[in-house]
């Protein structure tokens, strides 16, 4: 990263503008979290529903205190164990935080990103930044700078290019509410890892648990809408035993994402996904975007391996399935 780019990004943020920056998960659409006007600009650019809150990115515990009012021992333990990293912690919001950040709710999600460019931006700016995924609301999240540029003009969003994001799916979101500790959005840090740190029961996220978009009440966390992370083309999630029926369902082009070795007759295409959970998560959004660019009649994603409690990657597969269930409809 050139220092001139960082300086320019900070200048834009201090003027109330918007900067896209890389994190270890996906690219974020950054703006001053303490400026109501800057936060509103993020909502406008994304076309994001007003009740869907934003995650606030911070350098660590001290900066988090500027946007929180209830940082207890559990929050402190999780920050020490997983920050910087892909864990967002939901706690009571602070009084100086604009309502737009929380979607009008009483809590705020905060995290410290594990990416040198993101941290450099936060330290240089000197304050917390909102950072929802840098894409149009509901669409596939961006994992490269080019993905961001496909959604926003240079006049609207200044892009810091930090290469491809190494994790590839959004952070785990965990709610700390009195005695209740619950995962609201699964990610690569699972409920079992959180429970091990806290030595308490942690309620896992229900796979593909959905919140109806018709419900305009403030959501406690981003990533809880029933339709999200979706390509523009029609997309389905199919079971392995439905493969032959899927191929026979259309004479038009179907692009198939599968972690299994499969071949297809023309005009259909296969985009091979890794069988490894971490690599699958890293490549998921980029592959969905590649499939979308071909403008097929259908994008079909084979359901990932079923969660196996003794599999160390089970919770990563659960997070992948959560994203796929929101990005697709079931194949019938």
C-alpha positions as CSV (number, residue, x, y, z in Angstrom):
1,X,0.0,0.0,0.0
2,X,1.3,3.4,-0.9
3,X,1.3,5.9,1.9
4,X,-0.3,8.4,-0.5
5,X,-3.3,6.1,-0.9
6,X,-3.7,5.8,2.9
7,X,-3.4,9.6,3.4
8,X,-6.0,10.1,0.7
9,X,-8.3,7.6,2.3
10,X,-8.1,9.3,5.6
11,X,-8.7,12.7,4.1
12,X,-11.9,11.4,2.4
13,X,-13.1,9.8,5.6
14,X,-12.6,13.0,7.6
15,X,-14.6,14.9,5.0
16,X,-17.5,12.5,5.5
17,X,-16.8,10.4,2.4
18,X,-16.7,6.6,1.9
19,X,-13.6,4.4,1.5
20,X,-13.6,0.7,0.6
21,X,-10.9,-1.2,2.5
22,X,-9.9,-4.9,2.7
23,X,-10.3,-7.0,5.8
24,X,-9.4,-10.7,6.3
25,X,-13.1,-11.5,5.6
26,X,-14.5,-9.3,2.8
27,X,-14.0,-5.7,1.6
28,X,-15.8,-3.2,3.8
29,X,-17.5,0.1,2.9
30,X,-15.9,2.4,5.4
31,X,-17.2,5.6,6.8
32,X,-16.9,7.6,10.1
33,X,-19.0,5.6,12.6
34,X,-19.6,8.8,14.7
35,X,-20.9,10.9,11.8
36,X,-24.6,10.4,11.1
37,X,-24.3,11.9,7.6
38,X,-21.4,9.6,6.7
39,X,-23.3,6.6,7.9
40,X,-26.4,7.6,6.0
41,X,-24.2,7.8,2.8
42,X,-23.2,4.2,3.3
43,X,-26.9,3.1,3.5
44,X,-27.7,5.2,0.4
45,X,-24.8,3.8,-1.7
46,X,-25.6,0.2,-0.8
47,X,-29.4,0.5,-1.0
48,X,-29.4,-1.1,2.5
49,X,-32.6,-1.4,4.5
50,X,-32.6,1.1,7.4
51,X,-33.3,-1.6,10.0
52,X,-30.2,-3.6,9.1
53,X,-27.3,-2.5,11.4
54,X,-23.7,-2.0,10.6
55,X,-20.6,-3.5,12.2
56,X,-18.2,-1.0,13.7
57,X,-14.5,-1.6,13.1
58,X,-12.1,-0.7,15.8
59,X,-8.4,-1.0,16.6
60,X,-9.1,-2.8,19.9
61,X,-10.8,-2.5,23.3
62,X,-10.0,1.2,23.9
63,X,-11.6,2.3,20.6
64,X,-14.5,0.0,21.1
65,X,-15.3,1.8,24.4
66,X,-16.1,4.9,22.3
67,X,-19.2,3.2,20.8
68,X,-20.2,0.8,23.6
69,X,-21.8,1.2,27.0
70,X,-21.7,-2.3,28.4
71,X,-18.3,-4.1,27.9
72,X,-18.3,-6.9,30.4
73,X,-15.8,-9.7,31.3
74,X,-17.2,-12.0,28.6
75,X,-16.6,-9.4,25.9
76,X,-13.2,-8.7,27.2
77,X,-12.3,-12.4,27.2
78,X,-13.5,-12.8,23.6
79,X,-11.6,-9.7,22.4
80,X,-8.4,-10.9,24.0
81,X,-8.8,-14.4,22.5
82,X,-9.9,-13.5,18.9
83,X,-9.0,-9.8,18.1
84,X,-7.8,-8.9,15.7
85,X,-9.8,-11.4,13.9
86,X,-13.2,-12.4,12.3
87,X,-15.4,-12.1,15.4
88,X,-17.9,-9.3,15.9
89,X,-19.2,-8.9,19.5
90,X,-22.7,-7.4,20.0
91,X,-23.0,-5.4,23.2
92,X,-25.1,-2.4,24.4
93,X,-24.5,0.7,22.3
94,X,-23.0,3.9,23.5
95,X,-24.9,7.2,23.8
96,X,-22.9,9.0,21.1
97,X,-23.4,6.5,18.4
98,X,-25.7,7.6,15.5
99,X,-29.0,5.6,15.3
100,X,-28.2,4.7,11.7
101,X,-25.2,2.5,12.8
102,X,-27.5,0.2,14.9
103,X,-30.6,0.4,12.7
104,X,-32.3,2.1,15.6
105,X,-31.5,-0.8,17.9
106,X,-30.0,-0.8,21.4
107,X,-26.9,-2.8,20.6
108,X,-23.9,-2.5,18.5
109,X,-21.6,-5.0,16.8
110,X,-17.9,-4.3,17.0
111,X,-14.8,-6.0,15.8
112,X,-11.1,-5.5,15.2
113,X,-10.1,-6.7,11.7
114,X,-7.1,-8.9,11.1
115,X,-5.7,-7.1,8.1
116,X,-2.7,-4.7,8.1
117,X,-4.3,-2.3,5.7
118,X,-7.6,-2.1,7.6
119,X,-5.7,-1.6,10.9
120,X,-3.4,1.0,9.3
121,X,-6.5,2.9,8.1
122,X,-8.1,2.7,11.6
123,X,-5.0,3.9,13.4
124,X,-4.4,6.7,10.9
125,X,-8.0,7.9,11.0
126,X,-8.0,7.7,14.7
127,X,-11.6,6.6,15.2
128,X,-14.1,3.8,14.6
129,X,-15.4,3.1,11.1
130,X,-18.5,1.3,10.0
131,X,-17.6,-1.3,7.4
132,X,-20.5,-3.3,5.9
133,X,-19.6,-5.4,2.8
134,X,-18.7,-3.1,-0.1
135,X,-21.4,-4.3,-2.5
136,X,-25.0,-3.5,-3.3
137,X,-27.3,-4.7,-0.5
138,X,-28.3,-8.3,-0.8
139,X,-25.7,-9.1,-3.5
140,X,-22.6,-11.3,-3.4
141,X,-19.9,-9.8,-1.1
142,X,-16.6,-8.6,-2.5
143,X,-13.4,-10.3,-1.8
144,X,-11.2,-8.2,-4.2
145,X,-10.9,-4.5,-5.0
146,X,-12.1,-5.2,-8.5
147,X,-15.3,-6.6,-7.1
148,X,-15.9,-3.3,-5.3
149,X,-15.2,-1.3,-8.4
150,X,-17.9,-3.3,-10.3
151,X,-20.5,-1.9,-7.8
152,X,-19.4,1.7,-7.2
153,X,-17.9,4.5,-9.1
154,X,-14.5,6.1,-8.2
155,X,-16.4,9.4,-7.5
156,X,-18.5,7.7,-4.9
157,X,-16.0,5.2,-3.3
158,X,-12.3,5.4,-3.0
159,X,-10.9,1.9,-3.0
160,X,-7.8,0.7,-1.1
161,X,-6.5,-2.4,-2.9
162,X,-5.2,-5.0,-0.5
163,X,-5.5,-8.0,-2.7
164,X,-7.8,-11.0,-2.2
165,X,-9.3,-11.5,1.2
166,X,-7.9,-14.6,2.9
167,X,-11.0,-15.8,4.8
168,X,-13.6,-14.9,2.2
169,X,-16.8,-15.0,4.3
170,X,-18.1,-12.5,6.9
171,X,-17.2,-12.5,10.5
172,X,-18.9,-14.6,13.2
173,X,-21.3,-12.4,15.2
174,X,-21.9,-13.2,18.8
175,X,-24.4,-11.6,21.1
176,X,-23.6,-11.0,24.8
177,X,-26.8,-10.1,26.6
178,X,-26.7,-10.7,30.3
179,X,-26.4,-14.4,30.8
180,X,-27.2,-15.2,27.2
181,X,-24.4,-15.8,24.7
182,X,-25.6,-16.6,21.3
183,X,-24.1,-16.8,17.8
184,X,-26.3,-14.6,15.5
185,X,-24.3,-15.2,12.3
186,X,-21.9,-18.2,11.9
187,X,-18.4,-17.7,10.6
188,X,-15.0,-19.4,10.7
189,X,-14.9,-18.9,14.5
190,X,-17.5,-21.3,15.8
191,X,-19.7,-21.5,18.9
192,X,-17.5,-24.3,20.3
193,X,-14.4,-22.1,20.1
194,X,-16.2,-19.3,21.8
195,X,-17.6,-21.6,24.5
196,X,-14.1,-22.9,25.2
197,X,-12.8,-19.4,25.9
198,X,-15.7,-18.4,28.1
199,X,-16.3,-21.7,29.7
200,X,-20.0,-21.1,29.3
201,X,-22.8,-22.5,27.2
202,X,-23.0,-20.7,23.8
203,X,-26.1,-21.0,21.7
204,X,-25.1,-21.8,18.1
205,X,-26.8,-20.1,15.2
206,X,-29.4,-22.2,13.6
207,X,-28.2,-23.2,10.1
208,X,-29.9,-20.9,7.7
209,X,-32.0,-19.3,10.4
210,X,-33.8,-16.4,8.8
211,X,-35.4,-13.1,9.7
212,X,-38.3,-12.1,7.5
213,X,-37.5,-9.0,5.4
214,X,-41.0,-7.8,6.0
215,X,-40.2,-7.3,9.7
216,X,-38.9,-3.7,9.9
217,X,-38.0,-3.9,13.5
218,X,-34.3,-3.3,14.2
219,X,-32.1,-6.4,13.7
220,X,-29.6,-7.2,16.4
221,X,-27.0,-8.1,13.8
222,X,-26.2,-7.8,10.1
223,X,-26.4,-10.9,8.0
224,X,-29.8,-12.0,9.3
225,X,-32.1,-11.2,6.4
226,X,-33.6,-14.2,4.6
227,X,-32.2,-13.2,1.2
228,X,-28.6,-12.1,1.2
229,X,-25.2,-12.7,-0.5
230,X,-27.2,-13.5,-3.7
231,X,-26.0,-13.5,-7.4
232,X,-28.2,-11.6,-9.9
233,X,-29.0,-14.8,-11.8
234,X,-31.5,-17.4,-10.4
235,X,-29.6,-19.7,-8.0
236,X,-30.5,-23.0,-6.4
237,X,-29.0,-25.2,-3.7
238,X,-29.3,-28.9,-4.7
239,X,-28.7,-32.2,-2.9
240,X,-26.2,-34.7,-4.3
241,X,-29.0,-37.2,-5.1
242,X,-30.7,-34.6,-7.3
243,X,-27.8,-34.1,-9.7
244,X,-29.2,-36.0,-12.7
245,X,-32.6,-34.5,-12.2
246,X,-31.0,-31.0,-12.1
247,X,-29.3,-31.6,-15.4
248,X,-32.5,-32.8,-17.0
249,X,-34.5,-29.8,-15.8
250,X,-33.2,-27.3,-18.4
251,X,-31.8,-27.2,-21.9
252,X,-30.4,-23.8,-21.2
253,X,-27.0,-23.2,-19.6
254,X,-26.7,-24.3,-16.0
255,X,-23.5,-23.3,-14.1
256,X,-22.8,-25.8,-11.4
257,X,-20.7,-25.2,-8.3
258,X,-19.6,-28.5,-6.8
259,X,-16.9,-29.7,-4.4
260,X,-17.3,-33.2,-6.0
261,X,-15.5,-34.4,-9.2
262,X,-18.3,-34.1,-11.8
263,X,-18.6,-33.7,-15.5
264,X,-21.6,-32.2,-17.4
265,X,-22.8,-32.4,-21.0
266,X,-22.9,-29.2,-23.0
267,X,-24.2,-26.5,-22.7
268,X,-23.8,-26.8,-19.0
269,X,-20.6,-25.9,-17.1
270,X,-18.9,-26.9,-13.9
271,X,-17.0,-24.6,-11.6
272,X,-15.0,-26.8,-9.3
273,X,-15.0,-25.8,-5.6
274,X,-12.4,-27.0,-3.1
275,X,-13.3,-29.9,-0.9
276,X,-11.4,-28.2,2.0
277,X,-13.7,-26.0,4.1
278,X,-11.4,-23.1,4.6
279,X,-10.5,-22.9,0.9
280,X,-14.2,-23.3,-0.1
281,X,-15.1,-20.4,2.1
282,X,-12.3,-18.3,0.7
283,X,-13.3,-18.9,-2.9
284,X,-17.1,-19.0,-2.6
285,X,-18.0,-15.4,-3.3
286,X,-15.5,-15.0,-6.2
287,X,-16.8,-18.2,-7.8
288,X,-20.4,-17.1,-7.4
289,X,-19.5,-13.8,-9.1
290,X,-17.7,-15.7,-11.9
291,X,-20.8,-17.8,-12.5
292,X,-23.0,-14.7,-12.5
293,X,-20.8,-13.0,-15.2
294,X,-21.6,-15.8,-17.7
295,X,-25.3,-15.0,-17.4
296,X,-26.6,-18.6,-17.3
297,X,-30.2,-19.5,-17.0
298,X,-29.4,-21.0,-13.6
299,X,-26.6,-21.2,-11.0
300,X,-26.8,-24.5,-9.1
301,X,-24.7,-25.1,-6.0
302,X,-24.3,-28.6,-4.6
303,X,-24.9,-28.7,-0.8
304,X,-21.6,-28.8,1.1
305,X,-20.8,-31.9,3.2
306,X,-23.1,-32.3,6.2
307,X,-21.9,-31.0,9.5
308,X,-20.1,-33.7,11.5
309,X,-19.5,-32.8,15.2
310,X,-16.2,-34.7,15.2
311,X,-15.0,-32.9,12.0
312,X,-12.9,-29.9,13.0
313,X,-14.2,-28.0,10.0
314,X,-17.9,-28.6,10.8
315,X,-18.6,-25.1,12.0
316,X,-16.9,-23.6,8.9
317,X,-19.1,-25.7,6.7
318,X,-22.1,-24.5,8.8
319,X,-21.1,-20.9,8.0
320,X,-20.7,-21.7,4.3
321,X,-24.2,-23.3,4.3
322,X,-25.7,-20.3,6.0
323,X,-24.4,-18.0,3.2
324,X,-25.6,-20.4,0.5
325,X,-29.0,-20.8,2.0
326,X,-29.5,-17.1,1.9
327,X,-28.0,-16.7,-1.6
328,X,-30.1,-19.4,-3.2
329,X,-33.5,-21.2,-3.2
330,X,-33.9,-25.0,-2.7
331,X,-34.0,-27.0,-5.9
332,X,-37.4,-28.7,-6.1
